[in-house]
Amino acid sequence: MFSPVTKKIMNTKKSVTYYKQAVKLMPGGVNSPVRAFGAVGGNPIFIDRAKGSKVYDVDGNSYIDYVLSWGPLILGHAQKQVISIIKKSLSRGTSFGAPTKAEVELSKMINQAFPSMQMMRLVNSGTEATMSAIRLARGYTKKDKIVKFSGCYHGHNDSLLVKAGSGAATFGVPSSHGIPRDLTRGTIVLPYNNIDKLKSVIKSRYKEIAAVIVEPICGNMGVVLPDKGFLSEMRKITRKYGVLLIFDEIITGFRFCFGGAQKLFKVKPDITCLGKIIGGGMPIGAYGASKKIMQHISPLGGVYQAGTLSGNPIAVACGLKTLQILREMDYNKLNKLCAYLCREITQACNHHSMNMRINRIGSMFTLFFSQEQVVDFRTAYKADTGKYAQYFRQMLKAGIYLPPSQFEANFLSFAHTEKDIAFTIAAVKKVLEKLRR
Ligand code: KE4
């Protein structure tokens, strides 16, 4: 393989040692598949600690971090006030299994930013949030079918780990072993950004369809933006035919404003799912809707959902402090810094006549190794993942920690400095020079 372009990473011997032990104990040596570096090759580095925009591996190497734990660390790692509130909260106990004041405060804060969430439930992960939202939609409408879009990921719920089956608009096929076909038959998978297809399926099958679930801005096929009118037309057709609209804002919630895509695009979903940033790096998820819909959730209604650690005091304290700080932050400054980085990367790509595309919104972006505009899963899938893997490995050696998959989003935090961005741009230029040869 290429020699390091900017020798920054001394060695990763301890990561290799831990990895050899880890693979004997955990599938792939990890607790979530994408962390295994399967898509980019090589062994994962083991992180020892993090601060601000950087992570430090067990061998003492430092990396500018664009993964940020897949989105939650928008304030940067180990933010002083956040750590202090966690310590304070810890001293009062870790979990009570009973309601607390902080859950009221966090729910109020979320409701201020997401008025469509008149009522909500705090849960422990994004997967739990979307799983509960689907069950709520089915219970509320008394209908069973769910529409999702290929390339959108909503966590590992059986009903949603589905790929387009033959005759895509008929029923979905499990995209994982261990899921009975009966659990995916109720899921219709359509192409993202194809409003005509969605309209025709809803017009013909609205009597069976409980809800449409969508990442209003995709992060899980890489960043893919909704075409102009896609979300507003989706809202119109679902409202007209009595189909609920679920926005999965687990990535987008509080990512580019003190609200979500529903605020940016002025499209109000029936149910919203949140996660990641609202926990500030601690395990959390949330789903919410109008009072009328949420009244169907137990103990008020017949849709059951529960959780031992739901609304956990430490996670809630961390999330509440994160949102309190975010409410005062200048998102424009962060978004502009990301725009500058992406402009410079684009210029570097053009300089080297590299076939690459960048999709960006706010402080999240994906660099696709593709000459084609990426507007859905079909076009995303054409990207040169082999080239991405080389780019990833060279950038890692240069001290830049990118998502270990072409089909993920890069994130900036408020802790990323202009110096970090300049260092990153210099590394990109050197790596692209190398890749061109
Ligand atoms: P969790 O269950 O992982 O907290 O959330 C699932 C989920 C739901 N909806 C969206 C839009 C998501 O992006 C996610 C999780 N995102 C992935 C990364 N794209 C988490 C990383 C991982 O799986 O390790």
Residues whose N, C-alpha, C, O or C-beta is under 5 A from the ligand:
A	BS01	KE4	S32 V34 W70 S125 G126 T127 Y153 H154 G155 E215 N220 D248 I250 I251 G275
